[in-house]
Amino acid sequence: MSTLTVPRDQLIYAMDRANPPVLRAPSGSTLVFQTRDCFEDQIQDAQAQFTALDWNRINPATGPVHIEGAEPGDALAIEIIDIRVGSQAVMVTGPDLGVEGDRLTEPAVRVYPIDGDHVTVSGVRLPLRPMIGVIGTAPADEPVPNGTPGDHGGNMDTTVIRAGSTLYLPVNVDGALLALGDLHAGMGDGEVSVCGLEVPGEVTLRVTVLKQCRWPLPMVVTDEHLYTIASALTLDEAATRATKHMSAIVQTEAQLSRADAIGLLSAAGNLQISQVVDPLKTCRFELSLDVLRQLNVALPGVPA
């Protein structure tokens, strides 16, 4: 099966069932998404005027792609094969942005050259940790701006959505309409300044349709952990939803009672923050694959 490329000039600004697909791809296809950064590459140097940014062009995603055979009730298993980033990263912050926005009096624009597999930020040399900030399918109902996360995916800004991971997203409309963007050369959990190391780049992934998925999604599998991801208006709500989603998986797949499932998660799981700066906050719940193996739980994409 040949590799299909989604060019970076095919941009959308909301996940929407009405978006016309850029191309159609069979289940099992390898796709290459070329992306612009979250500012649509408007910032090329540190002298760029923050106030001159066109905010209607923020968080573009490349796509969408119609995945053949995907129907409502199914899921997409998205194996992230590789993430390549551009030659420089951009960061901004300022008044009313991020955790310190109440104390900042003027915007700050920073551009950091990428040096091989490192980038230097505020004099500190950091290894690159490429990840996908925005990836989602079309919601069943109203469009969702790319800057907002939700059960369809979107702007989850979750650091485990990286090369080597498999992301599971729901199919809400025929063809799913998969799109992605907002790559980061690196980002800390929380994304507290309002952005990570924002970069253009290229993502190679493989997409497979899973028929009639029964798990609460989004969900990520790495080589060591299973994660449930949830977003809500507050961190408290997002944390509760992510935990209940993992509990539901353990109850259903391992046939544990609710009390035993939540007890196991309290003893062996980790509740983590993904981001606190988007219109909805995002949390994830981490559970070791070793725990699932001991429970004899086998999920597609989870190493046996």
N, C-alpha and C positions, 0 to 999 in steps of 0.2 A: 504494500500500500504506500503510495507516494506521500511526501510531506507537503502540506498546504500552508501557504503564507498569507497572513492577514496584514496588509500594509498599514503603516502608521498614519496615513492620511484618511483612513476610514474611522472616524471618531463619533462617539455618542456621549451625551452628558447626563443621561438618565437611563436606568434599566427600565425598558418599556416593551410590552408585548407588541406595540405598533412599529417598533424599529425594523426596517427592512434588513434582512440578513445580507452580509457581505458575500458569503459563500455558504454552500452546503457541504457537510462532511459526514461520511459514514461513521458509525460507532467503531471505535478502535483506531481512528485516524490520529496521526501525528500532526500537530498544528504548530506553526511559529507565529506568535503575535509580536509585531513590532510596535513599540509604544513611545509616546512622548511623556515628558515628566508631568507632574501634577499641575504645573503652571502652563502646560502646553508649550514648553520651551520658550516662554516669553522672557525669561531672565537668562542672560548670557554672561553677565559680569556683575561684580558687586556695585557698580555704579547705576544699575537699573533702578528706576524710580518705582518704589512700591505702590505709590498712589496712581501710577499709570497702568497698572495691571488691569486687564479685562477680566473681571471676576465671573463673567458668563462663560469663560473658557477654562475654568478650574476643574481639576479631576476628570479629564477626558479618559474614556476607555476605548480601546480598539475593538471593533467588531460591529454587530454581533455575528456569531456563527450558528447556523441552523444545524443541529446534530440529528441526522436521519434516524428515525425510529424512536426518538425520545418523546414520550407522552406524559401528560400530567399524572402524577403519582409515582413516576420513575425517579431515578437519581442519576447524576453524572459522577463517575469516578474519574477524577482529573489527576493523572500522574504527572507531577512537575519534574521534567527531565533536566532542564538547564535554565539558568537566568544569567544573561549577559547584560552588563550595565555600560553606560556611556563614559566619557572621559572626564566629566566633572559632575559634582553634586551641588545642589542648591538647598539652602535653608533660609527661612524667613521667620520672624516673629515680630510682635509689636503690641500696641494697646488693644485690649479685648481679645487677644489671641493666646491660647494655651493657658497653662497654670499660673504664669506670672503676668498675664495680660492686664491685671488690675494694677500693676506697679510699673509697667513699661510706659514711657512717655512718648516714644517715637519708634517707628518701625526699624528693623535691622535686616539687612540683606547680606547673606554670606555665600560665597562660591568657593568650593573646595576641589582642587584638582585631585583626580584619582591616580595614585602612583602604584601601578601593578595591582597587587591584591590588598592594598592599604589606602587609607585616606587620613589626613591629619586635620583634626578639629580642635581649635583653641589650644594648639601646641601639643596635643595628644595624638599619637599615631595609633590608629584603630584598624583592625582587620576588616575587610569587606564581609558583610553578611547579607547578601542580596535576598530580597523578599518581595512579595506582591502585596500591595496595599489594597487595591480594588480588584475584585473578581466576583462575578455574579451571573445569575440567570435572570430572565425577565420575570417579574412578579405576575401573579394571576390578575391582579386588580389595577389600582392606580400606579402610574410610573413612580419610581423612586430615584431621586437625584443620586449621581454617583458618589457624592460626598457623604451619603448616609448609609450605614450598614443595616442589615435586617436578616430575616430568615432566608432570603434569597441570596445572601452573600453581601456583595457591595463593598463598602469601605470599611472592612473589618480590621485592617491595620494590625494583623496578627502575625507575630514574628515566625511562627512555625509554618506559615504558608511559604515554603522555600523549596529549593531543588532537593529532590529525594523524598519529598512528602507526597501523599495522595490526599487531595481535597475532595470531599463529597458535597455536592450541591443539589438542591431539589429541582425537579422539572415541573414547572407550573403551567407552561404553555407548550403546544406542539413545537418540537425542535429545540426547546430550552432557551435558545438565543444567548449563548455564552459570550461574554465580553470581559476584558481585563485592562488594567493600566495602573498608574500610580506606583511604579517600582521604586524601591529604596535600596541604596547601596548598603544601608545599615539603619537600624532603628532600635531604640530601647523600648521595652514594654512600657506602655503609657503614652508614648509619643507626646511628652509633656509640653514641648515648645509649640506645638500644633503641626509640626511636620517632621519627617525623618530626613535622611540624606536623599533628597529627591533627584531622580535620574531618569533620563530616557533609557531605553534598552530593548531587549528581545527575550521572549520567553518561549521555550520549546516544551510542549506538553503532549500527552496522549489522553484522549477522551473516550471513555467507554460507557455505554448506557447500561444501568442496572435496573431491571424491570421491577416495578411495584416495591419500592423501598419502604420499609416500615420503621426506620430509625429517625429520630429527631435530628434535623440538619440545620446548619452546616456542621461538618465533622472532618477532622484531619487525622491521618495516620502517618506517623514517622517510623523510623526503624526501631524506636524504643517505646513510643507512647501512642495512646489514643486520646484525642481531644474533642470535646464538644464545645461549640462556640455559640454564644447568644448575645444579643444586643437589646438594650432597653433605654428608657429615658434616664434612669439612674443606675449607678454601679450596683446598688443593692439589688435592684430588680434583675439586672443582667447576670449577677452572680447567682441569684436564686434559679434563674432559668437554665444557665449552663449546668448547674449541679443537678437539677431535676432531669435534664436531658440525659446526663450520664447515668443517673439512677434508673431511668426508664430502660436504657439499654441493658444494664446489668440485670434488672428484674426480668426483662423479657428473654434475654439470651441465656442467662444462667439459671433462670427460674428461682431466683431468690425472692423472699418476701421484701416488702418495702422497708421494713425495719432493718433487716439484715443487709440489704443493699446500701442503705444510707450509712449504716454502721461501718461497712467495709470502706466506703468512700471517705468517711471521716478518719479511718485508720491508715489508709493507703493512698489516697488521692491528694491532688493539689489544686486548689482554686487560685487562678491567676488573672491578672489584669492585662488586657490587650491594648486598649486605648481609652483615654478620658476626654478627648478634645473634639469629637464629632457630634453631630446633632443627637445621636444615640450613643451611649457608652457600650463597650464590648468587653466581655469576660470569657475565659475559657476554663474548662475543667480537664485536668490531666490525670490519666490513669495508665500505669505501666502495662505493656503488653504481657509481661510475665504474669500479672494478676489475671488477665483474661485467659492465658494458657492454663493456669491452674484451675480456672473455672470451666475449662473445656469449651470456651467461647471461640467460635471461628467466624470472623467477618470477612467479606471480600476485601482484599487489599491488605489484610492484617497478616503478617508473616506467621506461619504455623510454628 
